[in-house]
């Protein structure tokens, strides 16, 4: 992926977001516009939500999905890729340890843009990774840009609402301005967003964060238009019971990267995940029987319905 900014190849990756904006002032202007836009609260109808260490890819012709997005990004980075000719879209939620997942996202974009992929470059939009005091965000940003710059495919950085431009000081504490981003896959519109409905099996999906693979997991089968969870492995977490007895503040301090500014629902999500790992320490046995994924179909109401697949058709389990 050859990294382009303003149509010009980037030979030296900026070491931090301040340097990025200094070298490319137009990115600062765009980021300021994005950061000043009030987030839209997106409901479940037509939504494909990706969580931490996940990505999804869609064609604008998908019959069930109209909007893709992710949120709860503090030090994590939301990455949106879009092919300018075919409109194929990928959304991923990155930590520094899974930046190589950008290769899989681009590969899927290429699959959906067969015959037109070379009419790129693929457009890339970055939102999140606020200016935290520990420097975690800058590690994610720099790692991703470095990775993108080392491959042959052309990627144009169009939007970068990150670091200092996604940070506001309250008291003495830096806070994220935006926690999430969405994209209308029909029009290509990018917008700040929050997503109260994050889809099914969230504790199962989050279990990978605490004791599973660092890989970026693809969660949507764009050929069958079904959400696909797993199969994957995570290790039993022997301290889960102890953690569940601790205070909310303890959980924030020890199980998040930015305890002062995490969204209010994060502690409950962590507790639900710990309980899930307790109940299902070996998902290969109790959840992914015969190494089969869990598939869900998106209904017109926005609900995801679990379906059972055979080689020729799928049936609702309801």
N, C-alpha and C positions, 0 to 999 in steps of 0.2 A: 504494500500500500504506500504509494508516494503521497505524502501529505502536502496539500496545496492550501495556501491562504491568499485570498485575493487573486486567484488564478496563477500564482507563482509558487514553484516548488520550494519547500522549506528545507534548507540544508542543515541548519542548526536549530535544534529544538529549544525553545525558551525553558529555562530551568524552573520557572514558577509563573503563576498567573500574572503577577505585576509586570514581569518582563514581556509576557505575551501581549498584554495590552499596550505596553510602551512601544513594542515593535510594530503592532498592527492596531492603530487607533480606531479603525472602523469597527473592529470587534468590540471595543469598549462602548462605542455608541449603540451598537445593536444590543449589547448586554444590558445597558441602562434602560433601554426601551422595554426589554423583556421583563426586567426586575420590577419595573414600575406598573406592570399589568396585573390587575387583581386576578388571583387564581380562580378558575372555574371549578365548581364541584360537580363531578361527573357521576351520573348514575350508572347502573349495571347494564342498561339496554344497549346492545351493540358494542360492549366494551371488552377488550382483551387487556387485562392487567398483568404486568410482570413484576415479580417481587425480587428481593435481593439475590444475586447470583443466578438470575434467570434471564432468558431473552425469548422473544417471539418475533415471527416474521409473517407478513400478510401481503397479499395482492390487493389493490384497490377494488378488484372485482369480487372479493370475498363476500359471500351471501349473508354471513352472520355478523361480521365485525365491521364497525364504522370508525371506532376510536381505539387507539392503543396508548398505553401510558404506564407510568410508574411514579411512586412518591416515597415518602419517608426517607429521602436522601438528606443526610447531614454531611458526613464525610464521604459517603458513597457518591458515585457519579452516574447520572442518567445519560445514556447515549442513544440518539435517534439517527438512523441512517435512512436515506431515501434516494432512490434512483430517479433522476430528473426526467427521464423519458418514459419509463414503464410505471412509475409511481410505486414500485415495490418498497415496502417499509419494514424496518427492523428496529426494535426497541430493546435495550438491555440495561441492567442495573448492576454496576461494576464496583468491585473492590480492587485494590492493587494486585491481589493474588490471582485475579481471574481476567486480566486485561487481554490475555491471548485469545479469549472468547470472541474478540472482535473479528477474528479470521472466520469463525463459523458463521457469524452474522453476515459478513460480506459474501461468503460462499452461497448462502441461501438467497441473498439479493441477486446474485449472479444466476442462480437456477431459475428465479422468477423473471429474469430479464434476458432470457436466452435469445440471442440474435440482436440484442440492443444494448448489452452491457457495456460495450466499448464506446457507446455514445454518452458515457458519463462525463465528468467524474461523479462518483456517489457523493451526495451532500451529507455532512455530519453536523449534528447539533448537540451541544453539551450543556447540561443544566445540573446544578447541585454543587457538591464539594465546596462548602463555604470555607471561609478563612478561619479554621479552628486553631486554637492556641498550641495544640500538640503537633501540628504539621501533617496530620494524616491525609488531609484533602490534597495537599500539594503532591504527595507521593502518588496518589491515584492519578491525578491529572498528568504529571510528568511521565509516569509509567505508560499510560495509554497513548499519549502523543508519540513517545519514543517507539512504541510497538507499531503504531500505524505508519510511521515514517520508514520502516525497514522492509516493507513489502512492495511488490511491483504495481499493485492496483492503485489507481488514482482516487484519493479521497479529499474532498474540499471541505475545510472547516468553515462553516457558514455562521454558526452561532456558538458563543461560549459565555454563558451566564454562570460563571464559576468564581471561586476564590474571593477576592476583595469586592468584585462586582455583585456577588451574591451574599454579601455580609452587611449586617447592620449592628451597631454597638448599642446595647441596652445596659445602662449602668456601666460596669467595666467588662461586660461579657459579650463576645461576638456571637451573633445569632444568624442562622440562615434567613434570607429573605424569602426564597422559594425552596420548597421541599419536593416538588414534583413537576412533571411535564406530561402533556398529552399531544397526540397528533391525530388530526382527521385524515384517515387514510384515503379518503375520496378526493380531498382538495389539497392535502399537503400542509394545511395550516398547523403551525406549532403554537402551543399556548401553555402558560402555567396552569397547573391543575392539582386537585386533590381527589382521592378515590376512596370514599367510605366503604364500598364493596370491592374486596380484593380477590374474590373468587373462592373456589372450593379448596379443601385440604390444606389450608394455610399452615396449621401446626406441623403437618407432615412436610410440607415444602420448606419451612423454616428450620426443620431439624438438621438439614444439610449444613446450615450456617454454624451450628454449634459442634457437630462431631462428624461431618460428612466431607465429601470431596470439595476442593476449592474451585472446581470447574464451573463454567457458566453453562447452565442447563437449558436446553430448548424445550419449551412447554406447549407449543402449538403446532399441530400437524396441518399445514396449509393445504395439503392435497385432499384430506378428508374433512377439513374445517372442524376439527375436534381439538379440544384441550387435552393434552397428554401429560400426565404426571408420572414420572418414573419410567422404568424401575431404577432405583438407586440404593446405595448402601450408606448407612451411617453407623458409627460406633455407639454401643451402650454408654450412657453418661452416668457413671456411678455416683457422682455428686449431685444429681438432679434433686433428690429428696432433701438434701441439705440446703441447696439453693432456694427451694420452694419455701423453706422455713424462715428465710432471711427477709429483711425489710425491703420495701420498694427502692429506697435510696441505695441499699447495698447492691441490688440487682442493676440499677442504673450505673453505679460506679464501676462494677466489675464485668458487666456483660454488654456494655455499649461503648462506642468510641467517643461520644460527646454527651455525657450525662446531663449537663446543664441545659441542653436545648433539644432533647429528644421529644417527639410528639407525645401527647398525653397517653395515647393508647399503647405505647410500646411495652410498658411493663406487663400489662395483661397478655399481650401477644407472646412475650418471652415466657411467662408462666404457663400459658397454654402449650407452648412448644416443649417445655420441660416435662409437663405432664404427659404429653404424647410420647416422648422418648421413654419415659418410665413405663407406659402401657405397651409400647411397641419397640422394645430394644433391638429386635431383629426383624426389620421390615420385609426382608426377603421371604420370611416365613408367614408373617401375619397379615401383610398388606399386598405385596407384589407376588401373589401365588403363581407358581409356574413361570416366574420372571416376566409377568405380564404387566403392562402399564395400566393406570386408571384413566379411562377416557370419559370426557364430558362433552355434551352437545349444548350449544348456546340456544336457548329458547327465545321467542319473540319478547317475552316478559323480561329478559335479561338474566334469568336463572340459568345456571349450569346443571344439566341433568346427567347423572351417571349412566353410561351406556355399556352394554356388553357386546364385544365385537366377535364375529366369526369371519372366515375368509371372504364371505360374500355380502354380508349385511351387518347392521348393528341394530340392537334392540334396547329400548329403555328398560332400566331395572325397576322402574316404578310400577 
